[in-house]
Amino acid sequence: MRNLLNLLVTLIVFWIGSEYFNQYISIADTKTLILASILMFVISFLYSLMLAASMLSIVVGIGCLTTPLLILASIILTPIKLWLLDRYLSGFEVHGFWTYVVLSVVLSIFTTKVKSFKKEK
């Protein structure tokens, strides 16, 4: 359920960005909006699986090396995901470095709020 909420939040953030800040984020059509949200979700889901495997491997001793690297990667992963979407998904464009930064912060804040909202229930 939490993953579905994260997908929905990402879709809403992208939609609001393209509607109200279209000089910074442009999304061609609804299909591109849905595809971009799904791709962000899939990449995040795969990353969380890698992080979980890394945490489990701490018992073996390997996780001591990989976990800090994965945590560091999480800080820069969202702008990289946005850049990959911008580069390879036609119809999805992010204009400017600061747009990547602001969009990454907004996505992080709202997905964190979804996680904390789910824990409260």
N, C-alpha and C positions, 0 to 999 in steps of 0.2 A: 504494500500500500504506500509506503514511504517513497519507493522508487517512482511510482505513478504520480505522486504529488510533486516530486522533483521534476519529472518530465513536464507536468502541467505548468509549474512555476517557470521553467525555462522557456516554454512556449509563450507564456504571458509576457515575460520580460522582453523576449525578442519582438513580440507583436507591439508592445508599447513603445519600444525603441524605434521600430520602423514607422510607426504612426506619428509619434510626437517629436522624434529627433531624426527625421529622415535625411537631414543633411549629413549625419554621422553614420547612420545604419540604414542600409537600403535592402529590402527583401522584395524580390520580384512578384511573388504570388503566394497564395496560401499553401500550395504544394511545397514550395521551397521553405516556407516557414515551418511546416510540419517535419520535413526531412531534416532541416538543420537542428531542430529540437531533438529528434530521435537520434541523430548522430552524436550530439553532445551527450545524451543520456547513455548511449552505448559505450562511448569512450570513457565516461565517468564510471560506469558499471565495471568495465574491464580493469580500470585502474584500482577500484576498490577490491576486486578479487585479487589482484597482485599484492595489494597492501595487506590483505588478510593472510595470504600465503606467506608473505614476508614475516608477519608477526608470529605466525605459527612456527616458522623455521628458527625463531630465536632459541627455542629449546635445543635445537641441534647445534646452534652456534653460528649458522650462516646468516640468520636474520639480523645479527648485530651489525653486519656490514650493509645489508640491503635496506633495512627499515629506515635509517636516517636519510638515505638517498631518495627513497620513495616519499618521505615526508617533505623533503626539500623540493622534490618534483611537483608535489601537490600545490605548492605556492605558485609555481610558474606554469602549471598544466592548463589552467583555464585560458590564459592568453594564447597559449600555443594551440589549444583546441579551436579558439576563435579564428586564429590566423589560418589554420588548416581549412576550416570551413570557408573562409574568405577566399582562399587560394583555389580550392578544388571544387567548391559547390557553386555552380553558375547561378546567378540571381541573388546571392547572399554577399553583401559587401559591407565592410567596416572601414571607415575613412579616418585615418589618423591614429597615432600611437596612444594618445590620451583616451581615445574612445575605447581602445582595447582595455586600458587600465580601469576606466570607470565601469565598463560593462562587466569586467571580471569581478570587481568589488560588489557590484549590484547583484550579480548572480550568486556570489558567495554568501552575501548577507541573507538573501531570500531563501536559498537552499538550506542554510543553517537554521533559519527561523522555522522552516518546515520540519527539520529534524527535531528541534527543541519542542515544537508544537506537538509532534507525534509522541514524544517521551512524556509530556505532561498528561496526556489522556490515559 
